[in-house]
């Protein structure tokens, strides 16, 4: 079993509350728009980090992290990208691959809108943790945490902070 902290759209912001949740996880996943690379540098000192770069990220973030990150943890095929779209409305740049080879868990950021929804056609779960940074229109900063356990996604929890 692995405890995952999923965040996105930090836009250079990190605080002690994010760090406290990071310490409770087994792995930290960042779905892009990191901003200042010191955010992911700090997270990586706490727990293993998997991340992708987003549209606001500079060349340093793009050198450190891929656009798409696909991997398997606890028998769950995971795909993280920053601008991915939603079930039925996937980004054209990934649409053919997601339809021909869908993961079990598809994660993106970018919208600053927290969503967790099934794609019944592809048999996957889509997650967007919203935005945990202070930049953007969102009134509540959000992250997700959940567990992966031998092919299952369990104990999903929304973490909210006032902006």
N, C-alpha and C positions, 0 to 999 in steps of 0.2 A: 504494500500500500504506500502511496505517495500523496502527501498533502501539498497542494499547489496554490500559490497566490498568483492571481492573474490581474495585471494592471495595464493601462495604456494611457497615452496622451498626458504624460507628466509635464511636458513643455518646460523642462528644466526645474521642476518643483519636486521636492521631497521633504518630508517632515518626520518628526519622531513617531507619530502614529502609524505612518506607513512602515517605518522601520520595525516597530513592535510587531505588526502583522507579518512582516517578512521573516522575522526571527522564529515565528511559529510554523513556518512552512518547511517542507523538504526541498522544494524548488520554487523559484520565482520566474514567472513568464511575463515579458513586456511586449505588447503588441504595437509598438512604434510610436512615433512622435515623442522621442526621448527628450529632445532639446539638448541641454548641456550634457555631455557624456559623463560628467561627474555623477549624474544620477545612477546610471547603470554601473559605473565603477564602484559606487558605494553599495549598491544592492549585491553586486558580485562578491563583496567581502563578507556578506552575511550568509548567503546560501548559493548553491549553483543557480546560474542565470541562463535562461534562453530568451532571445529577443530578436526582433526584426527592426529595420529602420522604417521610418515614416516619411511623409512628404515634407516635413519641416526640418528633417535631420540633415546635418552637414556631412562633409566628406569623411570626417573621423568616425561618426556613427556608421556610415555606409561602408567604411573599411572594416569595422569591427563586427557588424551584423549583416545578415542577408536580407533581401527583400521578402523571400519566402523561407520559412523554416519548417521542414517536415521531419518528423521523428516518431518513434514509438516509445511509450512509457507504460509499464504495467499492462501490456497487451492492448493499448489504446493507440491507434494511429491518429496523430495530431498534425494539423497544418495551421501555422500561424502566418498571417500576412497583415499589413496595415490597412490597405484599402481593398476589402474583399467583397463587399456587398452582403446581401441577405438571401435566404432561400427564395428561389424564383427570380432573383434580381442580382445574380453574381456579377462581379466586375468582368468585363469582356476579356481582360488579359488572363484570367484564370478559368473562365467558364468551361472551355473544352476539357481541361484537365480535371476539374472537379467533377464533371459529369462522367468522364471516362474512368476515373480512379478516385472516388470519393474517400476522404478520411472518415473516421468515426467522430472526430471532434474538429470542427473548423472554427478558428478564432480570428477575429480582426478587431481593429480599433477604428479610428478616424472620425466617426460620426459624433462622438461624445455622448452617445445615447446607449445606455445599458440595455442589452437585449439578450435573452436566452430563448432559443426556439428550435424545435425540431424541423428538419427537412425530411418529411416523410417519403418523398420521392427518392431521395438518395440514401436514406437511412442514417443520417448524421445528426449531430447536435451542433447548432451554431451558437457561439458565445461572443459577445462584445461587452467588455467590462465597463464601458463608458469612459469617462475621463477622471483621473485622480489629481490632475494638475489644477492650477487656479486660472489658467488661460482658457477662455471660451465662454459660451453662452450658458453652460449648465449651471443650475442653482445648487445642485448637490454633487459633490465629488464621490465617485464610486470605484470599487474594485470587486472582484469575485474571489472566493476561495472554495475549493472543492477537493475531493479525494479521487484518485484513480486506483482501482483495486481489481486486478486480474480481468481486464476488459470492461469494467463498469465505471461509470462516472457517478459518484455518490456525494451526499452531504453538501450540496451546493448552498453557498451562503453569499448574500449580498452585503457588502460593507459600505456604509454611507458616512460621509463627513459633510458638514455644512461648508459652503464655499466662503 
